[in-house]
Amino acid sequence: MTFHEVLARSALNHVPLTSRMLPGAWTINPYRGCSHACLYCYARSTHRYLDLNTGEDFDRQIVVKVNVAEVLARELTTMKVLPEQVALGTNTDPYQRAEGRYRLMPEIIRALTDYRNPFSILTKGTLILRDLEPLVEAARVTDVSTALSIGTLDEAAWHASEPGTPHPRKRIEAVRALNDAGIPCGVLMAPILPGITDDPRQLREVVAAAIDAGATHVSPILLHLRPGVREEFLPWLAETYPDLVERYEELYRKPYAPAAERDALGRRVSGLIRSLGGVRPAPAEPLRFSGRSRGDDHGVTRGEQLTLV
């Protein structure tokens, strides 16, 4: 694995409404490429912009924005209106293997905490528990939410489709630890792989484990295959699950499976959640002021005045 250390010109990325997959108009991506090596990762196509391939290069050629926290702090200092929400983990995972070496996330969390800026983290990485203390500190002054991506607890399917990720049972334990610490954490069942991880027993197993761990939400997403990902995923499918190739070619004539398939998955998971007693309600939000914490002279943050949230 090769780490390419670069200096970022910007940290905050504004995401157009039409491109958002998750809430939050602003994102931060400390890394490009991901050692989790998930065969289905929709971010693979972004490596083409670096003149690298979407296969092994994406898994092993990791770009590290070594100054990202410093740049973020500078951007937050100069913005007249702070982002209403910043999302981390919407592209490549901020808690992949490189984070253990570079430790970019603690400083990113600290910068967001300094300016009381709400943020969310989506990850497959149990390394997030290393930053439990700064996350708790952040939650005292702003809205913090987290989610672990856990598509399956099936050992064979997990090992075959996302070989670089922590064991899904360890991720369930991370969900429990975050919620026990007062950091709201849900489970994103993503992606569900047709014919591989969508058996009713498999779905129930994930939902039951998530609810038992105190997940604040459980949300399924059916696999989608964008250009750049399709070319990597389908050959793997032909080698690993050859009997499913015809089904996938029918389902994925377009990047997304038909709406009927996606809706049916949503109904199945919703039914399982209800039958298992439902998820834990998110803790009541404390009263806090939103504003800059470093003596901002303008008194302007999200809107024209300080607001009680």
Residue pairs with C-beta under 8 A, 6 or more apart in sequence:
1 35
1 60
1 61
1 62
1 97
2 60
2 61
2 62
3 62
3 64
3 98
3 101
3 102
4 61
4 62
4 63
4 64
5 64
5 66
6 63
6 64
6 65
6 66
7 65
7 66
7 67
8 65
8 67
8 68
8 71
9 71
10 71
10 75
11 28
11 65
11 68
11 69
11 71
11 72
11 75
11 108
12 26
12 27
12 28
12 72
12 75
12 83
12 86
13 26
13 27
13 28
13 29
14 25
14 26
15 24
15 25
15 26
15 27
15 90
17 25
21 90
22 87
22 90
22 120
22 122
23 85
23 87
23 120
24 83
24 84
24 85
24 86
24 87
24 90
24 120
25 83
25 84
25 85
26 83
26 85
26 86
26 87
27 86
27 87
27 88
27 90
27 91
28 68
28 72
28 86
28 87
28 88
28 94
28 108
29 65
29 88
29 90
29 91
29 92
29 94
30 64
30 65
30 68
30 88
30 94
30 99
30 102
30 104
30 105
30 108
31 62
31 63
31 64
31 65
31 92
31 93
31 94
31 96
31 98
31 99
31 104
32 46
32 47
32 50
32 62
32 63
32 65
32 91
32 92
33 47
33 52
33 57
33 58
33 59
33 60
33 61
33 62
33 63
33 92
34 41
34 43
34 58
34 59
34 62
34 92
34 93
34 96
34 164
35 59
35 60
35 62
35 96
35 97
35 98
35 164
36 93
36 96
36 124
36 125
36 162
36 164
36 165
37 59
37 162
37 163
37 164
37 165
38 124
38 161
38 162
38 164
38 165
39 161
39 162
39 232
39 233
39 236
40 161
40 191
40 193
40 223
40 225
40 229
40 233
41 58
41 92
41 229
42 224
42 226
42 229
43 58
43 91
43 92
44 54
44 55
44 58
44 228
44 229
44 232
45 54
45 226
45 227
45 228
45 229
46 91
47 53
47 54
47 57
47 58
47 61
48 54
48 228
50 61
50 63
52 58
52 61
54 228
54 229
54 231
54 232
55 232
59 164
62 96
62 98
64 98
64 102
64 104
65 71
65 104
66 102
66 104
68 104
68 108
69 104
69 107
69 108
69 110
69 111
70 107
72 108
72 111
72 112
73 111
73 114
76 82
76 111
76 112
76 114
76 115
76 117
77 294
80 298
80 300
81 300
81 301
81 302
81 303
82 115
82 117
82 292
82 301
82 302
83 117
84 118
84 302
85 118
85 119
85 120
85 143
86 112
86 117
86 118
86 119
86 120
87 119
87 120
87 121
87 122
88 94
88 105
88 108
88 119
88 120
88 121
88 122
89 95
89 120
89 121
89 122
89 123
90 122
93 123
93 124
93 125
94 104
94 105
94 108
94 121
94 123
94 125
95 105
95 123
95 124
95 125
95 126
95 127
95 128
96 125
96 164
97 164
99 105
99 125
99 127
100 127
105 128
105 131
106 131
106 134
109 119
109 131
109 134
109 135
109 138
110 134
112 119
112 138
112 142
113 134
113 137
113 138
113 141
113 142
113 293
114 293
114 294
115 292
115 293
115 294
116 141
116 142
116 288
116 289
116 290
116 291
116 292
116 293
116 301
117 142
118 142
118 143
118 144
119 138
119 142
119 143
119 144
120 144
120 145
120 146
120 147
121 128
121 145
121 146
121 147
122 146
122 147
122 149
122 188
123 146
123 147
123 148
123 149
124 148
124 149
124 150
124 162
124 165
124 166
124 171
125 165
125 166
126 166
126 170
126 171
126 173
126 174
128 135
128 146
128 174
128 178
129 174
129 177
129 178
132 177
132 178
132 181
132 183
135 144
135 146
135 178
135 181
135 183
136 181
136 182
136 183
138 144
139 182
139 183
140 286
140 288
141 288
141 293
142 288
142 290
143 285
143 309
144 183
144 184
145 183
145 184
145 185
145 186
145 216
146 178
146 183
146 184
146 185
146 186
147 185
147 186
147 187
147 188
147 217
148 171
148 172
148 174
148 175
148 185
148 186
148 187
148 188
149 171
149 187
149 188
149 190
150 168
150 171
150 172
150 175
150 187
150 188
150 189
150 206
150 209
150 210
151 161
151 162
151 168
151 189
151 190
151 191
151 192
151 193
151 197
151 206
152 158
152 168
152 192
152 193
152 196
152 197
152 202
152 206
153 168
153 169
153 172
153 202
153 205
153 206
153 209
154 197
154 202
154 205
157 193
157 196
157 197
157 202
158 165
158 167
158 168
160 240
161 193
161 196
165 171
169 209
172 187
172 209
172 210
172 213
173 213
174 185
175 185
175 186
175 187
175 210
175 213
175 214
175 215
176 212
176 213
176 214
178 184
178 185
179 185
179 213
179 214
179 215
179 216
179 280
180 214
182 283
184 216
184 282
184 283
185 214
185 215
185 216
186 210
186 215
186 216
186 217
186 218
186 219
186 279
187 206
187 210
187 213
187 215
187 217
187 218
187 219
188 219
188 221
189 203
189 206
189 207
189 210
189 218
189 219
189 220
189 221
189 269
190 219
190 220
190 221
191 221
191 222
191 223
191 224
192 198
192 203
192 220
192 221
192 222
192 223
192 265
193 223
194 222
194 223
194 244
194 247
194 248
194 251
194 257
194 261
195 241
195 244
195 247
195 248
196 241
196 244
197 203
198 265
200 268
203 220
203 268
203 269
203 272
204 272
204 276
206 218
207 218
207 269
207 272
207 273
207 276
208 272
208 276
210 218
210 279
211 218
211 273
211 276
211 277
211 278
211 279
211 280
214 280
215 279
215 280
216 279
216 280
216 281
216 282
217 279
218 269
218 273
218 279
219 269
220 265
220 266
220 269
222 256
222 257
222 261
222 262
222 265
223 257
224 252
224 255
224 256
224 257
225 233
225 234
225 248
225 252
225 255
226 255
227 255
230 252
230 255
234 245
234 248
234 249
237 244
237 245
237 248
238 245
251 257
251 258
251 261
256 262
273 279
285 309
287 308
287 309
288 308
288 309
289 306
289 307
289 308
289 309
290 301
290 302
290 306
290 307
290 309
291 299
291 301
291 306
292 301
299 305
299 306
